[in-house]
Amino acid sequence: MSSDNSKNNNNDNNDNLDTEDDLLDNDILDLDAFNQLLSMDDEDDEDHEFSRDIINNYFDQTRTTFADMDKAFRAKDLSKLSSLGHFLKGSSATIGIKKV
């Protein structure tokens, strides 16, 4: 399938983002920040073990944070909800994610 066909298929579902251009066009990923993370890997580490661990930890942490946010929302604890949202925004920015 050519990239033109892939882009046409994405027009059918705007939520389906599979190319770097889609990520940039939708302001989801800051490639400069993400590339900074990748640059922290050892030069001979083709598997990007260091950055992969950081990203995996981010996703684990994000699941926990969303669960905590849900609890705070149900308890109407807006201070806690705000704090968790701020934390999530900061940790997302660290790996280049602009929108959560």
All heavy atoms as an XYZ file, in Angstrom:
795
protein
N       0.848     -1.169      0.000
C       0.000      0.000      0.000
C       0.893      1.233      0.000
O       1.814      1.338      0.768
C      -0.901      0.002      1.240
C      -1.780      1.218      1.307
S      -2.733      1.352      2.859
C      -3.773     -0.055      2.738
N       0.631      2.169     -0.885
C       1.453      3.375     -0.945
C       1.064      4.333      0.161
O       0.000      4.232      0.754
C       1.288      4.051     -2.314
O       0.038      4.695     -2.387
N       1.953      5.300      0.432
C       1.654      6.260      1.494
C       0.460      7.122      1.129
O      -0.263      7.579      1.988
C       2.885      7.115      1.805
O       3.231      7.880      0.677
N       0.228      7.340     -0.188
C      -0.950      8.114     -0.587
C      -2.226      7.375     -0.212
O      -3.178      7.971      0.262
C      -0.935      8.397     -2.091
C       0.130      9.410     -2.488
O       0.512     10.241     -1.648
O       0.568      9.354     -3.647
N      -2.245      6.057     -0.436
C      -3.413      5.266     -0.051
C      -3.593      5.269      1.455
O      -4.700      5.324      1.951
C      -3.283      3.826     -0.547
C      -3.468      3.714     -2.036
O      -4.029      4.605     -2.676
N      -2.980      2.624     -2.608
N      -2.489      5.191      2.169
C      -2.561      5.206      3.627
C      -3.161      6.509      4.118
O      -3.984      6.526      5.009
C      -1.159      5.009      4.207
O      -1.202      5.116      5.591
N      -2.744      7.620      3.540
C      -3.294      8.904      3.945
C      -4.774      8.991      3.597
O      -5.551      9.543      4.349
C      -2.524     10.053      3.303
C      -1.181     10.234      3.934
C      -0.595     11.552      3.577
C       0.749     11.675      4.221
N       0.807     12.619      5.258
N      -5.177      8.434      2.438
C      -6.590      8.450      2.076
C      -7.395      7.639      3.075
O      -8.493      8.014      3.441
C      -6.796      7.904      0.656
C      -6.312      8.873     -0.402
O      -6.185     10.075     -0.144
N      -6.021      8.355     -1.581
N      -6.857      6.509      3.502
C      -7.560      5.704      4.495
C      -7.689      6.451      5.802
O      -8.677      6.319      6.502
C      -6.838      4.379      4.731
C      -6.967      3.446      3.549
O      -7.862      3.601      2.723
N      -6.058      2.489      3.457
N      -6.705      7.264      6.152
C      -6.771      8.029      7.390
C      -7.842      9.104      7.320
O      -8.351      9.514      8.342
C      -5.420      8.676      7.712
C      -4.437      7.661      8.232
O      -4.824      6.589      8.666
N      -3.168      8.000      8.178
N      -8.173      9.557      6.113
C      -9.232     10.549      5.989
C     -10.570      9.971      6.417
O     -11.449     10.698      6.855
C      -9.326     11.074      4.555
C      -8.155     11.971      4.207
O      -7.516     12.548      5.083
N      -7.874     12.082      2.922
N     -10.731      8.645      6.272
C     -11.966      7.996      6.689
C     -12.108      7.994      8.205
O     -13.199      7.967      8.732
C     -12.016      6.557      6.170
C     -12.067      6.497      4.653
O     -12.485      7.486      4.022
O     -11.683      5.445      4.111
N     -10.984      7.999      8.911
C     -11.008      7.959     10.370
C      -9.914      8.874     10.893
O      -8.761      8.488     10.963
C     -10.802      6.525     10.857
C     -10.839      6.417     12.358
O     -11.043      7.402     13.058
N     -10.643      5.223     12.857
N     -10.258     10.088     11.259
C      -9.269     11.066     11.687
C      -8.589     10.689     12.984
O      -7.554     11.243     13.322
C      -9.920     12.455     11.831
C     -10.259     13.052     10.482
O      -9.629     12.733      9.484
N     -11.257     13.912     10.465
N      -9.149      9.732     13.735
C      -8.532      9.301     14.984
C      -7.392      8.319     14.746
O      -6.631      8.030     15.647
C      -9.571      8.654     15.898
C     -10.602      9.661     16.371
O     -10.276     10.856     16.435
O     -11.730      9.235     16.663
N      -7.267      7.802     13.528
C      -6.232      6.829     13.201
C      -4.981      7.565     12.755
O      -4.910      8.087     11.666
C      -6.748      5.896     12.097
C      -5.767      4.800     11.780
O      -4.821      4.573     12.519
N      -5.985      4.128     10.664
N      -3.975      7.601     13.639
C      -2.739      8.299     13.339
C      -1.625      7.279     13.178
O      -1.223      6.644     14.125
C      -2.384      9.274     14.472
C      -3.449     10.305     14.813
C      -3.036     11.078     16.049
C      -3.661     11.243     13.660
N      -1.110      7.097     11.924
C      -0.025      6.151     11.806
C       1.232      6.688     11.183
O       2.159      5.943     11.022
C      -0.387      4.874     11.039
C      -1.675      4.823     10.329
O      -1.827      5.419      9.281
O      -2.518      4.109     10.853
N       1.303      7.922     10.830
C       2.525      8.432     10.247
C       3.065      9.582     11.070
O       2.354     10.224     11.824
C       2.290      8.923      8.802
O       1.453     10.064      8.832
C       1.678      7.832      7.921
N       4.353      9.813     10.900
C       5.000     10.927     11.599
C       4.319     12.234     11.230
O       4.098     13.087     12.085
C       6.480     10.948     11.217
C       7.297     11.949     11.962
C       8.760     11.819     11.612
O       9.353     10.771     11.890
O       9.298     12.787     11.055
N       3.956     12.398      9.939
C       3.276     13.621      9.507
C       1.953     13.810     10.240
O       1.603     14.919     10.622
C       3.027     13.614      7.992
C       4.310     13.772      7.193
O       5.297     14.296      7.755
O       4.323     13.377      6.015
N       1.207     12.715     10.442
C      -0.060     12.807     11.171
C       0.174     13.305     12.589
O      -0.564     14.132     13.106
C      -0.763     11.445     11.238
C      -1.332     11.002      9.909
O      -1.629     11.871      9.058
O      -1.462      9.786      9.712
N       1.218     12.785     13.230
C       1.513     13.196     14.599
C       1.862     14.675     14.655
O       1.438     15.393     15.552
C       2.663     12.371     15.171
C       2.357     10.893     15.409
C       3.626     10.144     15.771
C       1.319     10.727     16.486
N       2.642     15.131     13.689
C       3.038     16.537     13.673
C       1.865     17.438     13.306
O       1.669     18.488     13.905
C       4.196     16.755     12.694
C       5.502     16.068     13.066
C       6.517     16.230     11.955
C       6.041     16.610     14.366
N       1.083     17.021     12.303
C      -0.058     17.827     11.867
C      -1.084     17.999     12.975
O      -1.767     18.998     13.038
C      -0.747     17.188     10.648
C       0.095     17.292      9.383
O       1.048     18.101      9.363
O      -0.199     16.551      8.434
N      -1.192     17.024     13.851
C      -2.185     17.067     14.912
C      -1.617     17.570     16.238
O      -2.272     17.495     17.257
C      -2.804     15.676     15.100
C      -3.699     15.329     13.942
O      -4.696     15.975     13.739
N      -3.322     14.329     13.170
N      -0.393     18.049     16.208
C       0.232     18.609     17.410
C       0.181     17.657     18.597
O      -0.062     18.068     19.716
C      -0.418     19.940     17.803
C      -0.184     21.022     16.772
O       0.914     21.054     16.192
O      -1.087     21.837     16.565
N       0.419     16.391     18.344
C       0.389     15.404     19.412
C       1.782     15.147     19.973
O       1.956     15.004     21.168
C      -0.241     14.089     18.917
C      -1.715     14.322     18.622
C      -0.059     12.970     19.930
C      -2.400     13.158     17.973
N       2.775     15.111     19.103
C       4.116     14.742     19.525
C       5.110     15.839     19.186
O       5.155     16.321     18.048
C       4.534     13.437     18.839
C       5.856     12.824     19.245
C       5.823     12.414     20.714
C       6.156     11.609     18.392
N       5.909     16.224     20.167
C       7.009     17.167     19.973
C       8.238     16.334     19.638
O       8.844     15.719     20.519
C       7.225     17.987     21.243
C       8.391     18.942     21.157
O       9.224     18.817     20.230
O       8.478     19.812     22.027
N       8.572     16.271     18.351
C       9.668     15.418     17.928
C      11.013     15.867     18.486
O      11.889     15.040     18.726
C       9.736     15.339     16.404
C       8.719     14.414     15.760
C       8.872     14.401     14.244
C       8.843     13.002     16.295
N      11.205     17.156     18.722
C      12.458     17.621     19.322
C      12.643     17.015     20.706
O      13.719     16.505     21.031
C      12.499     19.151     19.405
C      12.644     19.807     18.043
O      13.193     19.164     17.115
O      12.217     20.965     17.899
N      11.606     17.061     21.525
C      11.685     16.486     22.870
C      11.858     14.975     22.796
O      12.655     14.396     23.540
C      10.436     16.839     23.678
N      11.133     14.322     21.898
C      11.239     12.873     21.763
C      12.633     12.478     21.288
O      13.230     11.527     21.811
C      10.166     12.338     20.804
C      10.081     10.845     20.787
C       9.478     10.160     21.827
C      10.609     10.129     19.736
C       9.402      8.776     21.824
C      10.537      8.737     19.720
C       9.936      8.068     20.762
N      13.177     13.222     20.332
C      14.527     12.933     19.842
C      15.580     13.183     20.915
O      16.601     12.493     20.947
C      14.824     13.723     18.575
C      14.106     13.151     17.376
O      13.876     11.958     17.282
N      13.728     14.017     16.444
N      15.338     14.151     21.801
C      16.253     14.357     22.925
C      16.281     13.114     23.815
O      17.343     12.708     24.291
C      15.839     15.567     23.762
C      16.345     16.867     23.225
C      16.006     18.002     24.177
O      14.933     18.030     24.777
N      16.922     18.936     24.298
N      15.128     12.545     24.038
C      15.050     11.319     24.826
C      15.832     10.204     24.143
O      16.631      9.508     24.777
C      13.589     10.903     25.026
C      13.335      9.577     25.713
C      13.890      9.578     27.130
C      11.855      9.267     25.722
N      15.634     10.048     22.840
C      16.348      9.005     22.099
C      17.856      9.229     22.121
O      18.631      8.273     22.140
C      15.852      8.933     20.656
C      14.417      8.470     20.445
C      14.067      8.516     18.961
C      14.191      7.079     21.016
N      18.272     10.479     22.134
C      19.704     10.785     22.126
C      20.384     10.386     23.438
O      21.612     10.314     23.502
C      19.938     12.265     21.838
O      19.592     13.056     22.953
N      19.602     10.104     24.462
C      20.166      9.685     25.743
C      20.553      8.206     25.752
O      21.241      7.750     26.656
C      19.176      9.984     26.868
C      18.907     11.472     27.016
S      17.550     11.823     28.138
C      18.401     11.623     29.701
N      20.118      7.473     24.730
C      20.486      6.062     24.618
C      21.974      5.946     24.288
O      22.546      6.831     23.653
C      19.688      5.370     23.503
C      18.238      5.181     23.860
O      17.954      4.767     24.996
O      17.380      5.444     23.000
N      22.585      4.836     24.708
C      23.964      4.565     24.322
C      24.051      4.470     22.810
O      23.126      3.965     22.158
C      24.456      3.256     24.949
C      24.651      3.352     26.449
O      24.911      4.471     26.944
O      24.538      2.308     27.115
N      25.165      4.925     22.253
C      25.330      4.930     20.799
C      25.212      3.546     20.183
O      24.725      3.405     19.068
C      26.681      5.546     20.435
C      26.743      7.034     20.683
C      28.092      7.618     20.306
O      28.797      7.030     19.466
O      28.422      8.680     20.854
N      25.664      2.523     20.898
C      25.632      1.167     20.357
C      24.359      0.396     20.725
O      24.243     -0.781     20.444
C      26.873      0.384     20.791
C      26.998      0.267     22.301
O      26.318      1.017     23.028
O      27.796     -0.580     22.753
N      23.393      1.068     21.322
C      22.145      0.419     21.747
C      21.074      0.603     20.679
O      20.316      1.562     20.690
C      21.677      1.000     23.084
C      20.430      0.308     23.606
O      20.002     -0.705     23.007
O      19.876      0.790     24.599
N      21.033     -0.335     19.740
C      20.057     -0.260     18.652
C      18.628     -0.496     19.128
O      17.671     -0.133     18.462
C      20.412     -1.257     17.554
C      21.701     -0.917     16.843
C      22.067     -1.948     15.788
O      21.222     -2.802     15.453
O      23.210     -1.887     15.308
N      18.479     -1.111     20.305
C      17.154     -1.395     20.852
C      16.590     -0.236     21.662
O      15.454     -0.293     22.122
C      17.189     -2.648     21.727
C      17.446     -3.905     20.923
O      17.035     -3.944     19.750
O      18.057     -4.834     21.472
N      17.387      0.818     21.862
C      16.959      2.000     22.631
C      16.438      1.595     24.010
O      15.380      2.037     24.447
C      15.887      2.793     21.872
C      16.365      3.320     20.566
N      17.152      4.437     20.470
C      16.180      2.880     19.296
C      17.435      4.678     19.203
N      16.859      3.742     18.476
N      17.215      0.758     24.697
C      16.771      0.218     25.983
C      16.444      1.317     27.006
O      15.421      1.255     27.684
C      17.837     -0.718     26.556
C      17.400     -1.431     27.809
C      18.442     -2.406     28.289
O      19.248     -2.899     27.482
O      18.427     -2.686     29.498
N      17.300      2.327     27.101
C      17.086      3.393     28.084
C      15.791      4.151     27.803
O      14.927      4.287     28.675
C      18.287      4.355     28.082
C      18.121      5.506     29.031
C      18.297      5.328     30.396
C      17.789      6.769     28.564
C      18.138      6.394     31.282
C      17.627      7.833     29.440
C      17.801      7.644     30.798
N      15.642      4.635     26.567
C      14.436      5.409     26.241
C      13.194      4.522     26.259
O      12.121      4.967     26.675
C      14.579      6.118     24.898
O      14.846      5.205     23.859
N      13.335      3.271     25.867
C      12.196      2.339     25.906
C      11.712      2.160     27.349
O      10.509      2.161     27.616
C      12.587      0.994     25.300
C      11.441     -0.006     25.235
C      11.907     -1.337     24.689
N      12.633     -1.223     23.456
C      12.077     -1.311     22.236
N      10.786     -1.517     22.139
N      12.803     -1.200     21.160
N      12.659      2.036     28.290
C      12.283      1.896     29.696
C      11.557      3.138     30.204
O      10.568      3.037     30.937
C      13.511      1.637     30.570
C      14.035      0.218     30.455
O      13.315     -0.655     29.916
O      15.180     -0.008     30.888
N      12.047      4.305     29.820
C      11.397      5.551     30.237
C       9.970      5.616     29.694
O       9.028      5.964     30.418
C      12.215      6.780     29.802
C      13.482      6.866     30.645
C      11.395      8.062     29.919
C      14.429      7.971     30.241
N       9.806      5.263     28.441
C       8.472      5.320     27.819
C       7.543      4.273     28.442
O       6.381      4.562     28.739
C       8.579      5.171     26.293
C       9.253      6.425     25.721
C       7.208      4.954     25.663
C       9.676      6.302     24.284
N       8.052      3.068     28.666
C       7.226      2.039     29.319
C       6.824      2.472     30.723
O       5.674      2.272     31.133
C       7.955      0.698     29.358
C       7.966      0.005     28.010
O       7.080      0.193     27.192
N       8.996     -0.782     27.781
N       7.754      3.078     31.459
C       7.433      3.586     32.794
C       6.394      4.700     32.724
O       5.510      4.785     33.584
C       8.689      4.081     33.510
C       9.579      2.949     33.961
O       9.130      1.831     34.175
N      10.861      3.239     34.092
N       6.501      5.532     31.694
C       5.513      6.596     31.504
C       4.112      5.998     31.346
O       3.158      6.451     31.979
C       5.861      7.456     30.282
C       4.715      8.328     29.835
C       4.428      9.522     30.490
C       3.887      7.946     28.789
C       3.361     10.314     30.100
C       2.818      8.727     28.396
C       2.554      9.911     29.048
O       1.489     10.683     28.663
N       3.982      4.978     30.504
C       2.658      4.373     30.288
C       2.138      3.696     31.554
O       0.939      3.799     31.857
C       2.671      3.410     29.102
C       2.671      4.117     27.779
C       3.758      4.031     26.932
C       1.592      4.895     27.388
C       3.762      4.697     25.713
C       1.586      5.566     26.182
C       2.680      5.467     25.333
N       3.016      3.040     32.304
C       2.592      2.448     33.584
C       2.109      3.543     34.533
O       1.055      3.420     35.171
C       3.734      1.671     34.233
C       4.097      0.402     33.489
O       3.266     -0.089     32.688
O       5.226     -0.094     33.699
N       2.888      4.584     34.630
C       2.563      5.712     35.508
C       1.269      6.399     35.069
O       0.442      6.791     35.900
C       3.733      6.704     35.475
C       3.545      7.951     36.284
C       4.702      8.903     36.031
O       4.861      9.390     34.915
N       5.504      9.145     37.049
N       1.080      6.507     33.774
C      -0.116      7.165     33.240
C      -1.380      6.380     33.599
O      -2.392      6.972     33.985
C       0.005      7.331     31.718
O       1.148      8.142     31.449
C      -1.215      7.997     31.126
N      -1.317      5.059     33.502
C      -2.482      4.232     33.881
C      -2.856      4.484     35.341
O      -4.024      4.668     35.679
C      -2.186      2.751     33.647
C      -2.361      2.302     32.220
C      -2.237      0.795     32.093
N      -0.859      0.343     32.063
C      -0.086      0.356     30.984
N      -0.556      0.812     29.850
N       1.149     -0.090     31.042
N      -1.843      4.505     36.197
C      -2.071      4.756     37.620
C      -2.628      6.152     37.849
O      -3.572      6.339     38.629
C      -0.759      4.572     38.414
O      -0.298      3.239     38.215
C      -0.959      4.832     39.885
N      -2.061      7.130     37.160
C      -2.498      8.523     37.330
C      -3.943      8.696     36.875
O      -4.737      9.368     37.547
C      -1.557      9.489     36.572
O      -0.220      9.302     37.051
C      -1.972     10.927     36.784
N      -4.312      8.089     35.740
C      -5.701      8.188     35.288
C      -6.654      7.533     36.286
O      -7.741      8.051     36.533
C      -5.880      7.576     33.892
C      -5.569      8.518     32.770
C      -4.618      8.194     31.823
C      -6.218      9.739     32.646
C      -4.327      9.046     30.777
C      -5.933     10.606     31.614
C      -4.984     10.259     30.675
N      -6.253      6.407     36.859
C      -7.093      5.755     37.869
C      -7.250      6.660     39.089
O      -8.357      6.813     39.626
C      -6.503      4.411     38.265
N      -6.150      7.285     39.508
C      -6.204      8.213     40.643
C      -7.052      9.439     40.322
O      -7.783      9.951     41.180
C      -4.802      8.644     41.063
C      -4.001      7.521     41.685
O      -4.590      6.481     42.072
O      -2.757      7.674     41.775
N      -6.967      9.898     39.069
C      -7.787     11.045     38.652
C      -9.275     10.688     38.681
O     -10.104     11.502     39.091
C      -7.371     11.524     37.251
C      -6.018     12.201     37.216
S      -5.493     12.641     35.539
C      -6.504     14.104     35.280
N      -9.588      9.470     38.266
C     -10.973      9.017     38.292
C     -11.498      8.985     39.731
O     -12.614      9.455     40.008
C     -11.082      7.634     37.643
C     -12.515      7.172     37.487
O     -13.340      7.969     36.986
O     -12.806      6.020     37.862
N     -10.677      8.494     40.649
C     -11.068      8.468     42.068
C     -11.272      9.884     42.602
O     -12.245     10.149     43.325
C     -10.011      7.749     42.901
C      -9.939      6.268     42.665
C      -8.786      5.658     43.461
C      -8.526      4.230     43.037
N      -7.308      3.702     43.657
N     -10.349     10.777     42.266
C     -10.455     12.161     42.730
C     -11.702     12.827     42.147
O     -12.401     13.577     42.840
C      -9.207     12.952     42.350
N     -12.010     12.536     40.901
C     -13.205     13.096     40.259
C     -14.469     12.606     40.958
O     -15.368     13.388     41.275
C     -13.220     12.714     38.779
C     -14.427     13.213     38.042
C     -14.542     14.548     37.688
C     -15.456     12.339     37.717
C     -15.656     14.999     37.013
C     -16.572     12.786     37.036
C     -16.684     14.123     36.691
N     -14.523     11.310     41.211
C     -15.701     10.734     41.880
C     -15.871     11.281     43.298
O     -16.981     11.425     43.776
C     -15.607      9.216     41.906
C     -15.771      8.599     40.539
C     -15.505      7.110     40.593
N     -15.381      6.576     39.267
C     -16.134      5.589     38.799
N     -17.044      5.034     39.562
N     -15.952      5.159     37.584
N     -14.738     11.572     43.944
C     -14.774     12.115     45.311
C     -14.945     13.642     45.312
O     -15.016     14.246     46.375
C     -13.494     11.743     46.054
N     -14.996     14.215     44.108
C     -15.125     15.667     43.939
C     -13.968     16.417     44.622
O     -14.141     17.511     45.134
C     -16.479     16.159     44.436
C     -17.624     15.548     43.652
C     -18.959     16.047     44.083
C     -19.952     15.392     43.169
N     -21.245     15.290     43.522
N     -12.794     15.773     44.593
C     -11.586     16.372     45.155
C     -10.862     17.113     44.028
O      -9.945     16.595     43.396
C     -10.698     15.284     45.763
C      -9.492     15.836     46.500
O      -9.157     17.027     46.317
O      -8.867     15.054     47.256
N     -11.308     18.329     43.780
C     -10.790     19.089     42.653
C      -9.333     19.478     42.824
O      -8.590     19.571     41.837
C     -11.651     20.330     42.411
C     -13.124     20.044     42.084
C     -13.868     21.338     41.813
C     -13.242     19.092     40.905
N      -8.904     19.672     44.047
C      -7.497     19.993     44.298
C      -6.604     18.824     43.882
O      -5.590     19.009     43.200
C      -7.298     20.329     45.772
O      -5.941     20.580     46.038
N      -6.976     17.626     44.288
C      -6.220     16.416     43.925
C      -6.273     16.186     42.419
O      -5.260     15.867     41.792
C      -6.790     15.211     44.674
C      -6.156     13.894     44.361
C      -4.863     13.737     45.103
C      -4.360     12.307     44.946
N      -3.064     12.127     45.556
N      -7.437     16.372     41.828
C      -7.609     16.201     40.390
C      -6.705     17.166     39.622
O      -6.028     16.777     38.672
C      -9.076     16.409     40.006
C      -9.464     16.146     38.557
C      -9.167     14.710     38.161
C     -10.935     16.465     38.361
N      -6.660     18.411     40.067
C      -5.807     19.412     39.433
C      -4.332     19.051     39.565
O      -3.558     19.147     38.609
C      -6.067     20.787     40.047
O      -5.186     21.738     39.515
N      -3.951     18.608     40.743
C      -2.561     18.219     40.993
C      -2.149     17.048     40.101
O      -1.065     17.055     39.512
C      -2.396     17.840     42.467
O      -1.113     17.361     42.726
N      -3.006     16.056     39.998
C      -2.716     14.904     39.152
C      -2.663     15.290     37.678
O      -1.816     14.798     36.926
C      -3.762     13.808     39.372
C      -3.694     13.095     40.714
C      -4.978     12.310     40.965
C      -2.462     12.200     40.791
N      -3.549     16.168     37.259
C      -3.539     16.646     35.878
C      -2.253     17.383     35.553
O      -1.664     17.205     34.477
N      -1.817     18.209     36.489
C      -0.565     18.946     36.308
C       0.617     17.980     36.220
O       1.497     18.130     35.359
C      -0.367     19.935     37.462
C       0.844     20.765     37.341
N       0.945     21.813     36.438
C       2.022     20.709     37.994
C       2.139     22.358     36.548
N       2.813     21.711     37.488
N       0.626     16.980     37.091
C       1.674     15.962     37.079
C       1.697     15.227     35.739
O       2.764     15.027     35.137
C       1.440     14.979     38.231
C       2.351     13.794     38.197
C       3.665     13.901     38.621
C       1.890     12.573     37.745
C       4.515     12.802     38.585
C       2.725     11.475     37.716
C       4.039     11.583     38.128
N       0.516     14.832     35.258
C       0.405     14.099     34.001
C       0.893     14.944     32.830
O       1.611     14.463     31.951
C      -1.036     13.650     33.781
C      -1.313     12.806     32.545
C      -0.498     11.523     32.569
C      -2.797     12.495     32.467
N       0.535     16.214     32.833
C       0.961     17.107     31.761
C       2.483     17.225     31.737
O       3.102     17.174     30.676
C       0.323     18.486     31.945
C       0.652     19.446     30.834
C      -0.057     20.767     31.036
C       0.327     21.745     29.938
N      -0.308     23.051     30.124
N       3.096     17.361     32.906
C       4.547     17.483     32.983
C       5.273     16.227     32.547
O       6.245     16.286     31.788
N       4.798     15.079     33.016
C       5.464     13.829     32.634
C       5.262     13.536     31.151
O       6.155     12.984     30.498
C       4.999     12.658     33.500
O       3.621     12.455     33.406
N       4.135     13.933     30.602
C       3.892     13.752     29.167
C       4.842     14.617     28.354
O       5.418     14.166     27.358
C       2.440     14.110     28.833
O       1.551     13.240     29.491
N       5.003     15.861     28.762
C       5.889     16.778     28.053
C       7.329     16.282     28.051
O       8.072     16.500     27.086
C       5.801     18.162     28.652
N       7.714     15.588     29.116
C       9.087     15.092     29.224
C       9.442     14.158     28.063
O      10.571     14.168     27.590
C       9.278     14.343     30.552
O       9.021     15.259     31.611
C      10.665     13.778     30.693
N       8.477     13.376     27.592
C       8.769     12.469     26.471
C       8.228     13.006     25.146
O       8.280     12.324     24.138
C       8.266     11.041     26.742
C       6.773     10.953     26.854
C       8.956     10.449     27.953
C       6.250      9.543     26.848
N       7.704     14.218     25.161
C       7.298     14.859     23.920
C       5.830     14.781     23.584
O       5.406     15.192     22.513
N       5.013     14.282     24.493
C       3.579     14.196     24.231
C       2.942     15.538     24.589
O       3.046     16.009     25.710
C       2.941     13.046     25.019
C       3.528     11.729     24.547
C       1.426     13.060     24.863
C       3.067     10.523     25.309
N       2.283     16.128     23.595
C       1.673     17.447     23.792
C       0.240     17.374     24.286
O      -0.220     18.238     25.005
C       1.674     18.227     22.478
C       3.048     18.607     21.983
C       2.903     19.373     20.685
C       4.215     19.781     20.105
N       4.030     20.530     18.864
N      -0.480     16.340     23.862
C      -1.895     16.199     24.251
C      -2.107     14.832     24.871
O      -1.669     13.835     24.340
C      -2.804     16.365     23.038
C      -2.805     17.752     22.471
C      -3.795     17.869     21.343
C      -3.762     19.276     20.785
N      -4.704     19.417     19.660
N      -2.807     14.831     25.984
C      -3.094     13.566     26.677
C      -4.585     13.301     26.587
O      -5.396     14.148     26.783
C      -2.671     13.643     28.164
C      -2.947     12.332     28.866
C      -1.196     14.002     28.276
